[in-house]
């Protein structure tokens, strides 16, 4: 999984930045609408009002960093197929807490530093 920069482009594969739902433009396609505030809960625009938001009728994604929740109905919605919604939900849902992410990034950075001599590179000037 790659982090996103402010333009939602991919950043370095070594450092993964968590999606910040309060600051990032995480809904650029306008696919999601908020249906609950505590915790913040979103469903795709076009989800039938009569649909029960259960595991039997779709898939829940819960963000490990901030608890935001996203529901993808089985079969998608009229204007967006399920596969696209699943991909978008995965892209905007953090699977790690901030602490887990920091440890992962440090491990990747440290491993990179250890590999510099093997690659014939140095970390200094």
Secondary structure as UniProt FT lines:
FT   TURN            6..7
FT   TURN            21..23
FT   TURN            26..29
FT   STRAND          32..36
FT   TURN            37..40
FT   STRAND          41..44
FT   TURN            45..46
FT   TURN            49..50
FT   TURN            55..57
FT   STRAND          58..62
FT   TURN            64..66
FT   STRAND          69..73
FT   TURN            74..75
FT   TURN            78..79
FT   HELIX           82..92
FT   HELIX           98..116
FT   HELIX           117..119
//
